[in-house]
Amino acid sequence: MTAAQDADSPRAIAGAAWYMNHIYRDANTAAEARVELAEQAAALQRRDDPEGLARWGLLQLAAALSYAKTGRAGLAWRYWDRAKDAARQLGDGYAHPWLIFGRGIVDAYALDIHLGLVQPGKAVEAAAALDLSAVPSATRRARHLVEAARAYGMQQEGVAAVALLGKAYRASPETVRFSTHARMVLPEFAKAGPPTVREDARELTLALGLTA
């Protein structure tokens, strides 16, 4: 962010603000500050060209995820709707080359919003409808598959959870290897999960370098 500000680059500021939001949100800190940061960075973006609109939409998504994390459903979905509208304007086939913003990502993050709002039933519905074919990034697809697994795990549906974690690992081993959720739940599934997937969970646990 410092480098982006020193360069006086609104585009770089937008990218930095998106990643800073992720860091603060995962750490459960700076709830108001991260929304303010997203809004300030969004205000710098031009919305009359695809590059600016994509970054503006991404920052609406950042605010939506932050509001979901703090349980403010109305604001979360309001900002998500803004992101969805930006993705619609960019077209169904659009995906930013490295921020990956587009319709696929916006739809996938609806699952995260339900998880943030602690709505496991709705999260499972979103996971069941998840179509990641429009997400041109193996890392991102794996990340959202892990979140889908988390949704099923919250509903005590271990078979689906392990199957999705396996699919995520096949898409991007590194993403799953460094996933806190995967590293926490797979050893448990390996020991006490449904018998039909216990062996699968054990193999994944060992692949992650953990003790099964």
C-alpha positions in Angstrom: 0.0 0.0 0.0 2.8 2.4 0.8 4.4 1.7 -2.6 1.0 2.3 -4.3 0.5 5.6 -2.5 4.1 6.7 -3.2 3.5 5.9 -6.9 0.2 7.8 -6.8 -1.5 5.0 -8.6 -5.2 4.5 -8.0 -5.1 1.1 -9.6 -2.3 -0.1 -7.4 -4.1 1.3 -4.4 -7.2 -0.7 -5.2 -5.2 -3.9 -5.4 -3.4 -3.2 -2.2 -6.7 -2.3 -0.4 -8.3 -5.6 -1.5 -5.4 -7.7 -0.1 -5.2 -5.6 3.1 -8.9 -6.2 3.6 -8.3 -10.0 3.5 -5.5 -9.7 6.0 -7.5 -7.6 8.5 -10.6 -9.7 8.0 -8.8 -13.0 8.6 -7.3 -11.5 11.8 -10.7 -10.2 12.9 -9.3 -6.7 13.3 -9.9 -3.2 12.0 -13.6 -3.8 11.0 -14.5 -0.2 10.4 -11.1 0.8 9.1 -11.1 -1.9 6.4 -14.5 -0.8 5.1 -13.3 2.8 5.1 -10.1 1.8 3.2 -12.2 -0.1 0.6 -14.5 2.9 0.1 -11.7 5.4 -0.1 -9.8 3.3 -2.7 -13.0 2.7 -4.7 -13.6 6.4 -4.9 -10.3 6.8 -6.8 -11.4 4.4 -9.5 -12.8 5.4 -12.9 -15.9 3.4 -13.7 -16.1 4.3 -17.4 -13.5 1.7 -18.5 -13.3 -2.1 -17.7 -10.1 -1.8 -15.6 -11.4 0.8 -13.3 -14.9 -0.8 -13.1 -13.3 -4.1 -12.2 -11.3 -2.6 -9.4 -14.3 -0.6 -8.1 -16.4 -3.8 -8.1 -13.7 -5.7 -6.3 -13.7 -3.1 -3.5 -17.5 -3.3 -3.2 -16.9 -7.0 -2.6 -14.3 -6.3 0.0 -16.7 -4.1 1.9 -19.4 -6.8 1.6 -17.2 -9.5 3.1 -16.2 -7.2 5.9 -19.8 -6.4 6.8 -20.6 -10.1 6.7 -17.8 -10.8 9.1 -19.3 -8.4 11.6 -22.8 -9.8 11.2 -24.3 -6.8 9.3 -26.3 -8.7 6.7 -28.1 -5.8 5.1 -25.0 -3.9 4.3 -23.2 -7.0 3.3 -25.7 -7.8 0.6 -26.0 -4.2 -0.5 -22.4 -4.1 -1.3 -22.4 -7.5 -2.9 -25.2 -6.3 -5.1 -23.0 -3.5 -6.2 -20.2 -5.9 -7.0 -22.6 -8.1 -8.9 -23.8 -5.2 -11.0 -20.3 -4.2 -11.9 -19.6 -7.8 -12.9 -22.7 -7.8 -15.0 -21.6 -4.6 -16.8 -18.3 -6.3 -17.6 -20.0 -9.3 -19.1 -20.3 -12.9 -18.1 -17.0 -13.9 -19.8 -14.9 -11.2 -18.1 -12.3 -11.9 -15.5 -9.6 -9.5 -14.5 -6.2 -11.0 -15.4 -4.8 -11.1 -11.9 -7.5 -9.8 -9.5 -9.8 -12.4 -11.2 -12.8 -10.1 -10.5 -15.8 -11.1 -12.6 -19.2 -12.8 -12.4 -17.7 -16.1 -11.3 -15.8 -14.6 -8.3 -18.8 -12.5 -7.2 -21.1 -15.5 -7.2 -18.5 -17.6 -5.3 -18.1 -15.0 -2.6 -21.9 -15.2 -1.9 -20.9 -18.4 -0.1 -18.4 -16.5 2.0 -21.0 -14.0 3.0 -23.3 -16.7 4.2 -20.4 -18.2 6.2 -19.5 -14.9 7.6 -23.1 -14.3 8.7 -23.1 -17.8 10.3 -25.9 -19.1 8.0 -24.8 -22.7 7.5 -28.0 -23.8 5.8 -27.8 -21.0 3.2 -24.1 -21.6 2.9 -24.7 -25.2 1.9 -27.3 -24.1 -0.7 -24.8 -21.6 -2.1 -22.1 -24.3 -2.1 -24.4 -26.8 -4.0 -25.0 -24.1 -6.7 -21.3 -23.2 -6.9 -20.1 -23.0 -10.6 -16.4 -22.3 -10.7 -16.0 -22.8 -14.4 -16.0 -19.0 -14.9 -13.0 -18.6 -12.5 -9.8 -18.8 -14.5 -7.5 -19.5 -11.5 -6.8 -22.8 -10.0 -5.8 -21.2 -6.7 -9.1 -19.3 -6.5 -11.2 -22.3 -7.4 -9.5 -24.3 -4.7 -10.0 -21.6 -2.2 -13.8 -21.5 -2.8 -13.9 -25.3 -2.8 -12.4 -25.2 0.7 -15.1 -22.7 1.8 -17.7 -25.0 0.3 -16.3 -27.8 2.4 -16.4 -25.6 5.4 -20.1 -25.0 4.8 -20.9 -28.8 4.6 -18.7 -29.4 7.7 -20.8 -26.9 9.6 -23.9 -29.0 8.7 -22.1 -32.2 9.8 -22.0 -33.5 6.3 -18.5 -35.0 6.4 -18.7 -37.0 3.2 -19.3 -33.9 1.1 -16.7 -31.9 3.1 -13.9 -34.4 2.5 -14.9 -34.9 -1.1 -14.7 -31.1 -1.7 -11.4 -30.8 0.1 -10.0 -33.6 -2.2 -11.3 -31.7 -5.2 -9.6 -28.5 -3.9 -6.3 -30.4 -3.4 -6.4 -31.7 -7.0 -7.1 -28.2 -8.3 -4.3 -26.5 -6.3 -2.3 -28.5 -3.7 -0.5 -25.4 -2.4 -3.8 -23.7 -1.6 -5.0 -26.6 0.5 -1.6 -27.1 2.1 -1.7 -23.6 3.5 -5.4 -23.5 4.4 -5.9 -23.2 8.1 -9.3 -24.8 7.9 -8.1 -27.8 5.9 -5.2 -28.4 8.2 -7.5 -28.3 11.2 -10.3 -30.5 10.0 -8.7 -33.2 7.9 -6.8 -34.9 10.8 -10.2 -35.0 12.6 -11.9 -36.5 9.6 -9.1 -39.1 9.3 -9.7 -40.2 12.9 -13.4 -39.9 13.4 -15.0 -38.9 10.1 -17.6 -41.0 8.2 -16.1 -44.4 7.5 -16.7 -44.0 3.7 -14.3 -41.1 3.5 -12.0 -41.7 6.5 -9.3 -43.2 4.3 -9.5 -40.3 1.8 -9.2 -37.9 4.7 -6.1 -39.8 6.0 -4.4 -39.7 2.5 -5.1 -35.9 2.3 -3.8 -35.4 5.8 -0.5 -37.2 5.0 -0.3 -35.2 1.7 -0.4 -32.0 3.7 2.5 -33.3 5.9 0.3 -33.7 9.0 -0.1 -36.7 11.3 -3.2 -38.7 10.5 
